Amino acid sequence: MMNTTHAAMGVTLAAPVAVVAPEFASVAALGAIVGGVLPDLDLLAGQHRRTLHFPVYYAAAGAVAGAVAAFSPTNATVAVAFVLLSAAIHCITDAAGGGLELRPWEATDDRGVYVHPAKQWVAPRRWIRYDGAPEDLLLAAIFSVPGLVLFDGWVRTFTVVGLAVSVLYVAVRKRLPGIEMRYLR
């Protein structure tokens, strides 16, 4: 899935805070956005969906951090909880997408996301055929609704920009492998 989809999922995860505890809405959204994009920084390390993708560990740590934030809400506890929970959702939903190949629409790779405790890869489900597929854009749009409706200010602006970037990315996605092969290798 696109990083913008993961970020929108994070904002959706934080949306109940905007209603229940609006004083923490911005920090929850910020934490959720950071957690939504954080795992994909492993693209820079060359071990995508393995180096910073920890579905089990993020989920366990997020559950603990969420409990701490529920009983002792501060900007820090809320932010940490949403970073971890959103990162967990990112990693889990990556298995719903395609594999790690340069052209994931060809479906030639059986690596969805690495599960460290099991020391094995979970196969991609390809419900979202590849990052930047039309159904990925639809998912990003659906998950952007809470960011547009329940938040204002920078969260709403971020959501609009994220949607615009998503549309652009989907428009050029299938051309990117050719550009990479031609100019970046």
C-alpha positions as CSV (number, residue, x, y, z in Angstrom):
1,M,0.0,0.0,0.0
2,M,1.0,3.6,-0.5
3,N,2.5,5.4,2.4
4,T,-0.3,7.9,2.1
5,T,-2.8,5.1,2.7
6,H,-0.9,4.0,5.8
7,A,-0.9,7.6,7.1
8,A,-4.6,8.0,6.4
9,M,-5.3,4.7,8.3
10,G,-3.3,6.2,11.2
11,V,-5.5,9.3,11.2
12,T,-8.6,7.1,11.1
13,L,-7.2,5.2,14.1
14,A,-6.8,8.5,16.0
15,A,-10.2,9.9,15.0
16,P,-12.0,8.7,18.1
17,V,-9.7,10.9,20.1
18,A,-10.9,13.9,18.3
19,V,-14.4,13.2,19.7
20,V,-13.6,11.7,23.1
21,A,-10.6,13.8,24.1
22,P,-10.1,16.6,21.6
23,E,-7.3,18.1,23.7
24,F,-5.2,15.2,22.5
25,A,-6.5,15.0,18.9
26,S,-3.6,16.7,17.3
27,V,-0.9,14.7,19.1
28,A,-2.8,11.5,18.5
29,A,-3.0,12.3,14.8
30,L,0.7,13.2,14.6
31,G,1.7,10.0,16.4
32,A,-0.5,8.0,14.1
33,I,0.9,9.6,11.0
34,V,4.5,9.0,12.2
35,G,3.6,5.4,13.0
36,G,1.9,5.0,9.7
37,V,5.0,6.0,7.7
38,L,7.8,4.8,10.0
39,P,8.0,1.2,8.9
40,D,8.6,2.1,5.3
41,L,11.8,3.9,6.2
42,D,13.4,0.5,5.8
43,L,13.2,1.1,2.1
44,L,16.4,3.1,2.7
45,A,18.1,0.2,4.4
46,G,17.5,-2.3,1.5
47,Q,15.5,-4.7,3.6
48,H,12.0,-3.5,2.9
49,R,9.2,-5.0,5.0
50,R,11.7,-6.7,7.3
51,T,14.1,-4.1,8.9
52,L,11.5,-1.8,10.5
53,H,8.4,-4.0,10.0
54,F,7.6,-5.6,13.3
55,P,3.8,-6.5,13.3
56,V,3.9,-8.6,16.4
57,Y,6.3,-6.3,18.5
58,Y,4.6,-3.1,17.5
59,A,1.1,-4.6,18.4
60,A,2.3,-5.8,21.8
61,A,4.1,-2.6,22.6
62,G,1.1,-0.6,21.3
63,A,-1.3,-2.4,23.5
64,V,0.8,-1.6,26.6
65,A,1.4,2.0,25.5
66,G,-2.4,2.3,24.8
67,A,-3.2,1.1,28.3
68,V,-0.7,3.6,29.8
69,A,-2.2,6.4,27.7
70,A,-5.7,5.5,28.7
71,F,-4.9,5.6,32.4
72,S,-2.4,8.4,32.3
73,P,-3.0,10.6,29.3
74,T,-0.4,13.1,28.4
75,N,0.8,14.3,25.1
76,A,3.8,11.9,25.3
77,T,1.8,8.8,26.3
78,V,-0.8,9.4,23.7
79,A,1.7,10.1,21.0
80,V,3.8,7.0,21.8
81,A,0.7,4.8,21.9
82,F,-0.5,6.0,18.4
83,V,3.0,5.7,16.9
84,L,3.1,2.1,18.0
85,L,-0.5,1.1,17.1
86,S,-0.3,2.8,13.7
87,A,3.0,1.1,12.9
88,A,1.4,-2.2,13.9
89,I,-1.5,-1.6,11.6
90,H,0.9,-0.6,8.8
91,C,2.8,-3.8,9.1
92,I,-0.2,-6.0,9.3
93,T,-1.9,-4.4,6.3
94,D,1.2,-4.7,4.2
95,A,0.4,-8.4,4.0
96,A,-2.9,-7.5,2.3
97,G,-0.9,-6.0,-0.6
98,G,1.5,-7.3,-3.2
99,G,5.0,-8.6,-2.9
100,L,8.3,-6.9,-2.9
101,E,9.2,-7.1,-6.6
102,L,9.9,-4.1,-8.7
103,R,6.7,-4.6,-10.7
104,P,4.3,-6.0,-8.0
105,W,1.4,-6.2,-10.4
106,E,3.3,-9.2,-12.0
107,A,2.8,-11.1,-8.7
108,T,6.1,-12.9,-8.8
109,D,7.2,-12.5,-5.2
110,D,5.8,-14.4,-2.2
111,R,7.1,-12.0,0.5
112,G,4.4,-9.9,2.1
113,V,5.8,-8.9,5.5
114,Y,8.4,-10.6,7.7
115,V,7.3,-11.9,11.1
116,H,10.3,-11.8,13.3
117,P,9.2,-14.2,16.2
118,A,8.2,-16.8,13.6
119,K,11.4,-16.1,11.5
120,Q,9.4,-16.3,8.3
121,W,7.6,-14.2,5.7
122,V,3.9,-14.0,5.5
123,A,2.8,-14.3,1.9
124,P,1.1,-11.3,0.2
125,R,-2.7,-11.6,0.0
126,R,-2.8,-9.1,-3.0
127,W,-6.2,-7.8,-1.9
128,I,-4.6,-4.4,-2.8
129,R,-2.7,-5.7,-5.9
130,Y,0.2,-3.3,-5.5
131,D,1.1,0.0,-4.0
132,G,-0.5,2.7,-6.2
133,A,-3.2,0.4,-7.6
134,P,-6.6,2.0,-8.2
135,E,-8.0,0.1,-5.2
136,D,-5.2,1.5,-3.1
137,L,-6.3,5.0,-4.0
138,L,-9.9,4.1,-3.2
139,L,-8.7,2.8,0.2
140,A,-6.7,6.0,0.8
141,A,-9.8,8.1,-0.1
142,I,-12.0,6.1,2.3
143,F,-9.5,6.4,5.2
144,S,-9.1,10.1,4.5
145,V,-12.7,10.9,5.4
146,P,-12.2,11.1,9.2
147,G,-9.2,13.4,8.6
148,L,-11.4,15.6,6.6
149,V,-14.5,15.5,8.7
150,L,-13.3,15.2,12.3
151,F,-10.1,17.2,12.3
152,D,-9.3,20.8,11.3
153,G,-6.1,22.7,10.8
154,W,-2.9,20.9,9.9
155,V,-4.5,17.4,10.1
156,R,-7.1,18.3,7.5
157,T,-4.5,20.1,5.3
158,F,-2.2,17.0,5.6
159,T,-5.1,14.8,4.6
160,V,-5.8,16.9,1.5
161,V,-2.2,16.9,0.5
162,G,-1.9,13.2,1.1
163,L,-4.9,12.6,-1.2
164,A,-3.3,14.8,-3.9
165,V,0.0,12.9,-3.6
166,S,-1.9,9.6,-3.8
167,V,-3.7,10.6,-7.0
168,L,-0.4,11.7,-8.6
169,Y,1.4,8.5,-7.5
170,V,-1.3,6.2,-8.9
171,A,-1.1,8.1,-12.2
172,V,2.6,7.4,-12.6
173,R,3.1,4.2,-10.6
174,K,3.5,1.8,-13.5
175,R,6.0,4.0,-15.1
176,L,8.3,4.2,-12.1
177,P,10.2,0.8,-12.6
178,G,11.2,1.9,-16.1
179,I,12.4,5.3,-14.8
180,E,14.4,3.5,-12.0
181,M,16.0,1.1,-14.4
182,R,16.9,3.9,-16.8
183,Y,18.2,6.6,-14.5
184,L,18.8,5.2,-11.0
185,R,20.8,2.0,-11.6
